Amino acid sequence: MSLTALVRPLFARRWRELERYDSQGEQLQRAVLARLLTKARDTEYGRNHLFGATKTYEDFVRNVPVNTYEELKGDIDQMRQGESDILWPGRVKWYAKSSGTTNDKSKFIPVSPDGLKHLHYKGGADVVALYLRNNPNSRMFDGKGLILGGSHAPNYNLPGSLVGDLSAILIENINPVVNLVRVPSKKTALLGDFEVKRDRIAREAMTKNVTNLSGVPSWMLSVLNRVMEISGKTHLEEVWPNLEVFFHGGVAFTPYREQYQNLITSPRMHYMETYNASEGFFGIQDDPNDKSMLLMLDYDVFYEFQELSVESSPIVPLWAVEKGKNYAMIISTSCGLWRYMIGDTVQFTSTNPYKIIISGRTKSFINAFGEELIVDNAEQGLKYACEMTGAQVLEYTAAPVFMDQNAKCRHQWLIEFAKAPADLAQFADILDRKLQELNSDYEAKRFKDITLQHLEIIPARPNLFNDWMKLRGKLGGQHKVPRLSNSREHIEQLLSLNEK
């Protein structure tokens, strides 16, 4: 009997628990809120915000303000200095370094022991549980998992705390038994130089029986291409004949899907999306035929949502959301983030059970002319344009041109193609028309070219985005290329680099 067959029954109880998501979403979430408030009522934050007297969701809303990182930064700084019982009981040793804010180069997200166990690792276990439920013939545990991670950031460490990419923190604290079924070695996994790490991972992994992959699609593709270069093989299943699944997250998979399908031609290959971030683990694609993800309701995270299209719209709990609306997500977790604006936007595709797609970032959109273009529109538009032209997009970013010398306003797209279209103008035209079809606000602004002219596409030279990320110290790990922006800051840097 295979090792995977022996392991499968261990997940049966969890399969039954997850069935409660279909009809008990509100009860599960109310129980999470009660548990978080009880646990944190004697912290400094809990005392200041009357956690002990907070009995209902309405009390919670009354007593606790909505927070961005700036509002919690003072408390987090105290925690990083080694102080206990500030936002969460006890002392928090680890902090996940995330992209910066207006006032700081980086954010430091607390990762408490409870958060590790009941948010991050619980999510990882459920990914495996749901995959095995959907694939009864899996043999993933009969080989090893290639898991990409980031690195520690010792220059940010303080005597009372340690800093690193979330993936590095997870590797550092993982049960040693897991190291028996994963590659690369811990030493290699935690290297800071991605280019050196990429080569070492490829060399360590290519001789192993790798059955599953986990990581960010863009960085994993870079590692896999290195494996192909070293091995001289044509397809990845020639290196790893038992490869069966890629667990991916961090960025949308749509721009990379065709490249993976060209690289891995095995009909037994599966792809499973996850929604994990420095702040927690929130969603899992439980149905391979449905791109939306199951929102995980019984972890240490309480969800709230605010509709984006309505100015000053009310914040609502999970049980008051509606399908199809674009919401900013607000979380309260066992890492001490209270009513925290995470910066992601989601849309619900189902409320029984609650299922979501990630539609973008609260700061990752273009709304320079009232067009409200979001990342999900961009991903769908590019996917369609690629299907129609045979092109493949590797990386991209877009920003508005507010007014050129001819008083024309437009969106400017900088795209690095893995396979360029034969006719770039045709590709741009298809993309522009598809965006109008997907987004009525964009369509209205494009009407007769009065407000917004036809979009412009500038091809990026090979490796432009990698070079730019490297210059910013963000190559590898969980770092992501900004997709859409109201500002031209990023695209101007890239355009300047594109000319060199």
N, C-alpha and C positions, 0 to 999 in steps of 0.2 A: 504493500500500500504506500502511496506517495505521502510525503510530509504534508502537502497541501490538503489531502483527503483527511489526514489526522487532525489538522488544525480547524477545518471547516465547522465541525460541531460546536466549537468554542464560541462561535458568533451567533448561534441560534437564538439565544436569549435576547441579544441586541436586535435581531431582526423583528422579534415580537414587540419589543419596546418601541421601535420606530413606526410600527403600525398605528400608534396613538397619535402620530402627527396628522393623520387624516381627519380626525374629528375633535381632538383635544388641544388644539393650538393655544387657545386663550388660557385654559387651565394650566398648561405647562408653563406659559410665560408668566402668569401671575405667581406661580410657585417659585420661579427663578427670582423674580423681584423680591419676594418675601425672604428668600434665602440670602440674597446679597445684602439686603438691608439689615437683617439680623446679625450676619457675620461682621458687618462693618460699623455697627452702631456705636462702638466704643473707640473708634478711631477719631482723630482730630476733625476730619472732614465730617464724619458721622455725627459727632456732637454738635458741630457748628450748624448742621443742616437738619437737626431734629430727627435723625433716623429712628431713634427709640420710640418716637411718637407717630411715626409714619406707618399707617396701617393699610392704606389703600393706594391705588395708582393716583387718584386725585390728590391725596396728601403729598405724594412723591413729586408731582408736578408743581405743587404749591411751594414745597420746601427746598427744592433743588433746582438751580438755574441750568440752562443749557450752556455747555462749555466748549470752547475751542482749546487748542493746546496752550495758547497764551494765558487763558484763565487758570489752568492747572499747573503751569510751569513752575510757579513758586513752590507749590507743594512737591512737585517732582524733584526740584533741585534739593529740597530738604531731604527727600528720600535717598537721592544719590549721594548725599553726604553721610549716609548711614543712619539717619533717624528712623525710628520705628513708629508704627501705628499712625501714619499720616493719612494716606488715602485708602490703605488696606491694612488689615492686622499684621503685625510682625514687621520684620525688616525685609525689604526687597533688594536682592543682590544684583539681578540682571536687568539690563535695559536694552531694548532693541532700537538701533539707530535707524531712523526713517528720514525721508526727504524733509527739507527745512521749511520754515515758515517765513513770513515777511520779515520777522525780526531776527531769525536765527538760521545758521547754515544747516543745522540738523535738529530733529526732534528726538527725544529719548523716551521711548514708551516703556513703562514698567512691565516686567514679566514676572509676576509673582509665582511661588510654588503652586498655588491653587490654579492660577492661570495656565501654567504649563500642563497640569494634570487634567483640568476640567474644560479647557478651551483648545489648546494646541494639540496635545497628544490624543485627546478624545476625538478630535476631528480626523487625525491620521488613522486611528483605529476604525472609525466609521467608514472611511473611504475603502479600506480593505474589506470591511463587513459587507458593504453594498456591492462592491465588485464581485466578491465571491458568491453573493446571492444571485447576481445576474449571470454569472458564468460558472455553472456547476462543474465544468470539466477543467477549470483552471488548475495549473500546476506552478503558480507563481512562487510558492515557497520552496520548490524543488531547485531553485536557482537563487541568484542574488539580485538585489535591487540597486540600480545605479541612481544615487541620490545626489543632486547638486546642492551645494550650500555656499554661503558667503564666508565671511571671516570676522574675527574679533577686531576691535578698534581700540587698541591699548592707549592711543593718544588721548582718548576721551575718558579713560578710567579715572576714578577717584578712589581714595582709600576705602570708602564705604560701598563701592559698586563697580561692576564690570559692564562694558558696552560691547555690542557686536551686532552683525546682521541677525535677524530673527533665525534664519536657517542655521547659522553658526551656534546660536544659543541652544537650539533644539538638538543639534548634533552633540554639543558639549554635555547636555544633561540627559541624553537618551539612555534607556536601559541597556547595559552592556551586551545583553543577549541579542539585541537588534543588530549590533555590529557584526554578528556572525553571518547575517544574511544581507549585508549591504557592501557596496564598494563606492568610492575608493576608500583608502585608509583614512582614519581620522586626521592624521597629520596632513595628508594631501587635501582633504576636504576643507580644511581651515586655512589654507594658504591665502594670502592677500592678493598676490599678483595673478589676475585671471588668466593671462596668456601663458604663464608658467604652469598654473594649475590645470588649464585646459589640456596641455600636452601630457601632463602626468596622469590625469584622470583617464585619458584615452588609452595610454599605455598600460595602466593598471587594470582597466576594465576589459580590454579587448580579449584577454586570455581567459576570462571568467565566463561562467554560464549565466549571463544576464537575462532575466525573464521579465523585468519591469523597470521602468524609468520614472523618476520624479523630479520635477523642476520647472523653471520658467522656460517657455517654448523657445525664445530667442537664444538664450544662453545654452540650452540643451542642444539646439541645432548646431551651434558652433562646436560643441564637444563631439557630436556625432560626425560632423564633417571631418574633424581631425581623425577620428577612428577610421573613417573611410580612406583618408589620405595615407595613413600608416599601413593599413591592412591591404590596400590596393584592390579591395573588393568593389563590386558594383552596387550591391544592395546590402542593407544592414543585417538582414536575416542570414546572410552568408557568414557573418561574424558571430551573430547570436541567433542560432536557429530556433531557440525556444522563447524568444522575445514575444510577449503577448499584450502588454499594456503600457501606456504612457499616462501617468497621473500628472496633469499640468495645471498651472494657475499663475497668477501674477499679472499676466497680460492676456488680451483676447487671442484665441487660437486661430481665428479666421484667416489672418494674413499668412499663417504658416502651414495650414492644413495640407495644401497641395504639395508643398515641399516635403513634408513628412510622408505623404502617400507615395511620392516618387522615390523617396529614400527607402521606405519600408513597404514592400509590395505584398507581404504575407497576408492572406485573407483572414488569418487568425488574430491580427493586430487590433487592439481596442484603444480608445482614447476616452479619458474621463476627466472632466474639468472640476476643479475645486476653487473655493473662494476663501483663501487664507491670506491674512495680512499681519503686519506687526502687532496690530491691536487685538487680533483674535482669529478664530476659525469659524466661518459663518455659513458656508454652503457647499453642497456636494451634488454633482450631477448623478442622480439616482437612476435615471432612465437613459440608456444609450441612444434612444431615438428622439429624445427631447433635449434641446440645448439648454433649457433652463435648469436651475439648481434648486434642490430641496433646502429651504432655510432651516438650520439646525436649532431646535427650540428648547432643548433640555440641557444645554451647556450652561456655563456660568456667564451668560450674556442676555441682557434684557434689551429688546429692540423698541425704538420709536422712529417715526418717519414724518418728514415735512415735505409737502408737495412743492415742487419747484416752480411750476408754471403760474402759480397764484401768489402775488406779492403778499407778504405777511400772513401766509396761510398757517392754520393751527398745526401744532405737533400732535400726532395721534399715535396710540399704541398699535401693536400688530393687528389686533382684532377689529380695527376700524379702517384698515387700508382697502383700496379698491384696485382692481386689475387695470393695467394699461396706463396708469399715471406714473409720472417720473418723480421719484421721491429721493430726498437726501436722507441718508441713514444716520441715526443717532443711537449710540450704544452705552450701556452701563455694564461693567464687567468686574470679575474678581481680580483684575489687575489694578483696580482703583480708578478706572476711567468712568466718571459719573456724568450721564447725559452728554456724552462726548460726540461732537460732530466729526465723524471719521473722514469725511471728504468724498466718499463714494456715493454715487446715485444708482438706484435700482428701479426696476419695474416688475410688478407682480404679474405672472402669467397664470397663476392659480391661487386660490385662497382655501382650497380643500384638497390636498394639503397646501401649505404656503410655499410657493415656488417663485423664484426670481431669476432675472437676468441682470447682469451689471451693465448699466446703460452709460456709465462714464464717471467723471469726477465733478464735484461741485465747482472746481476751478479749471476743468478740462473741457471746454466747449468754446464755440465761437458765437458770440451774440453782439457783434459790433454794429449790426444794422437791423437788429430785431429778428434775426433768422433762427436763433436758438438751435444751432446745429450741435448735436451731441455725438459722443464717440460711437455709440451703437449705430447711428445713421452712417457715420464714416465707414465703419467696418462692413456694414451691409452693402453700401455703395461700392466699395473697393472689391468686395467679393464678386458682385455682379459684373463689374467692369472686367475683372480677370477672367470670369467664366466666358464672357462674350468675346474676348480678344486673345485668350490663351496666355496672358501675362501672369507673372507671379510677383507679388510685392514682398519685399524683405522687411523694410522699415519705412516709416513715413512720419511727417508732422505737417501741420497746416496752421496758417494764421491769416488774419485779414490784411489786405493792403487798403489803407483807409482812403487814400486819394493819390493817384499818380499825377504826372505832369499834364495829363489830359482830363483831369478831374474825374477819373474813373475809379470805382471801388470794386474790389473782388476778393475772393479767397485764393491764397497762394499755397499750393501743395508742393512739398519737397519729398520726392519718393525715390527710395533706393530699390530698384527692381532686381529680383533674382533672375527674372526672365522679362526683358523689356517687350512692350507691345510693338508690333510691326508699324503701327500708325499711332503715334502719341496723341495726335489731335483727336482721333477717333476715340481713344481711351478716355480722354478728358471729357469729350462730349457725352459718352455713355455714363460716366460717373456723375456729371452735372445733371443729366436727366433723371438718373436714379435717385439722387439726393432730393430733387424736387418731388418725386413720387413718394419718397419716404417721409418728407417733412413739409407740411403745408406752409409753415412760416418761411422756410427757405424758398419754396415755390412762389409765394407772394412777393418776396423781395426780388426774385429773379424775373418777375413779370416784365416783359418787353425791355429788359436790361436797364430799367429806369433807376432802381436803387442799387442793385448789385449786378455786376457784369459776370460773364462766363468765367468760371474758375480757370486758374493757370496752374500748369504742372511743370515743375523744374526737375529733371532727372538728377539724382545724386550720384556722385562717383562711388565706385565700390569701397566699402568699409568706412564711408563717411561717418555714419552714426556711431560705429564702434570707436573711431578715432576721437569723436567729440565726447563720448562717454568716458573714454580713457583720460582725456585732458581734464575732465571734471572729477576724476577719481571715482567714477561710478561704473566701471566696466565689470560685468559679472554680478553675482549675487542676485538680489531681488530688485535691482535698479531697473527703471523702465524709461524708455524714450517718451517724452511728453507728446501726446497725439494731437490735441487741439488746444489752441490758446488764443485768448483775446489780445494778448501782447505779442509783439514781434521780437522780444528779447531772444528767445531760443532760436528762432528761424534765422535771424540775422547772424548769430554766431555760426550756425551751420552753413549758411550761404557763404560766409567769409572763408570758412574752412574748405568748402566745396571748390573754391577757385585755386586752391594750392595744389 
